[in-house]
Amino acid sequence: MSDEFALLIDGSIRAQAARLAAVEAQLTSIRDARGAATADDEHDPEGATLATEWSRAEGQRADALRELGELDAARARLAAGTYGACRGCGRRIPAERLRLLPAASLCVPCADR
């Protein structure tokens, strides 16, 4: 079963890394647009401002980095043999929860608290 979860964790890491790369590319594009001398999006009634887009992309970047950190911690727990144990109560986290959230470190009752 640990092979199954290792594959799930690795797949989730690859997906988050791809998400992070896309957000980084978006931030680069926004940064380039902000540097353009003719960029006056603050007065454009038709769309979001560059500042709004920047803020949204930074939030997505922070989420991807957080998720990658949680997945790295899950990989370490798997290697240490503690993967699937709730860090709140010590009971086993149901396999179904781990399949949905490979980085989960809390069972549902502990996560609800």
C-alpha positions as CSV (number, residue, x, y, z in Angstrom):
1,M,0.0,0.0,0.0
2,S,2.9,2.4,0.6
3,D,3.8,2.1,-3.1
4,E,0.3,3.4,-3.9
5,F,0.7,6.4,-1.7
6,A,4.3,7.0,-2.9
7,L,2.9,7.2,-6.4
8,L,0.0,9.5,-5.3
9,I,2.4,11.8,-3.5
10,D,4.9,12.0,-6.4
11,G,2.0,12.6,-8.8
12,S,0.7,15.4,-6.6
13,I,4.2,16.9,-6.4
14,R,4.5,16.9,-10.2
15,A,1.1,18.6,-10.5
16,Q,1.9,21.3,-8.0
17,A,5.3,21.9,-9.6
18,A,3.6,22.4,-13.0
19,R,1.1,24.7,-11.3
20,L,3.9,26.7,-9.7
21,A,5.7,26.9,-13.1
22,A,2.6,28.3,-14.8
23,V,2.1,30.8,-12.0
24,E,5.7,31.9,-12.2
25,A,5.3,32.4,-15.9
26,Q,2.2,34.5,-15.3
27,L,4.1,36.6,-12.7
28,T,6.9,37.2,-15.2
29,S,4.4,38.3,-17.8
30,I,2.7,40.6,-15.3
31,R,6.1,42.0,-14.2
32,D,7.0,42.6,-17.9
33,A,3.7,44.4,-18.5
34,R,4.1,46.5,-15.4
35,G,7.5,47.6,-16.7
36,A,6.1,48.7,-20.0
37,A,6.1,52.5,-20.3
38,T,2.7,52.5,-21.9
39,A,0.9,50.3,-19.5
40,D,-1.9,52.3,-18.0
41,D,-4.2,49.5,-16.9
42,E,-5.3,51.4,-13.7
43,H,-7.7,53.4,-15.9
44,D,-9.0,50.6,-18.0
45,P,-12.7,50.1,-17.2
46,E,-12.8,46.8,-19.2
47,G,-10.6,44.6,-17.1
48,A,-8.7,43.8,-13.9
49,T,-5.7,45.9,-13.1
50,L,-2.2,44.5,-13.2
51,A,-2.0,45.0,-9.4
52,T,-5.1,42.8,-9.1
53,E,-3.7,40.1,-11.4
54,W,-0.3,40.3,-9.5
55,S,-2.1,39.8,-6.2
56,R,-4.1,36.9,-7.5
57,A,-1.0,35.2,-9.0
58,E,1.0,35.7,-5.8
59,G,-1.8,34.0,-3.8
60,Q,-1.8,31.1,-6.2
61,R,2.0,30.9,-5.9
62,A,1.8,30.9,-2.1
63,D,-0.8,28.1,-2.2
64,A,1.3,26.0,-4.6
65,L,4.4,26.4,-2.4
66,R,2.5,25.5,0.8
67,E,1.1,22.4,-0.9
68,L,4.5,21.4,-2.1
69,G,5.8,21.7,1.4
70,E,3.0,19.6,2.8
71,L,3.7,17.0,0.1
72,D,7.4,16.9,0.9
73,A,6.5,16.4,4.6
74,A,4.1,13.5,3.6
75,R,7.0,11.9,1.6
76,A,9.2,12.2,4.7
77,R,6.5,10.6,6.8
78,L,6.2,7.8,4.3
79,A,9.9,7.2,4.4
80,A,9.9,7.2,8.2
81,G,7.0,4.8,8.4
82,T,4.7,7.3,10.0
83,Y,2.6,8.1,7.0
84,G,-1.1,7.7,7.6
85,A,-0.9,8.3,11.4
86,C,-2.9,11.3,12.6
87,R,-0.6,13.8,14.2
88,G,-3.5,15.0,16.3
89,C,-4.7,11.8,17.9
90,G,-2.3,9.1,16.6
91,R,-5.1,7.0,15.0
92,R,-4.9,5.8,11.4
93,I,-6.1,8.2,8.8
94,P,-8.5,6.3,6.5
95,A,-7.0,5.3,3.2
96,E,-9.8,7.0,1.3
97,R,-8.8,10.4,2.9
98,L,-5.2,9.8,1.9
99,R,-6.2,9.0,-1.6
100,L,-8.1,12.3,-1.9
101,L,-5.5,14.3,0.1
102,P,-2.1,12.6,-0.1
103,A,-0.6,15.3,2.2
104,A,-3.2,14.8,4.9
105,S,-1.6,14.6,8.4
106,L,-4.9,14.7,10.4
107,C,-7.9,12.5,10.5
108,V,-11.3,14.1,9.7
109,P,-12.3,14.6,13.4
110,C,-8.9,16.2,14.2
111,A,-9.0,18.4,11.1
112,D,-12.6,19.5,12.0
113,R,-11.4,20.9,15.4
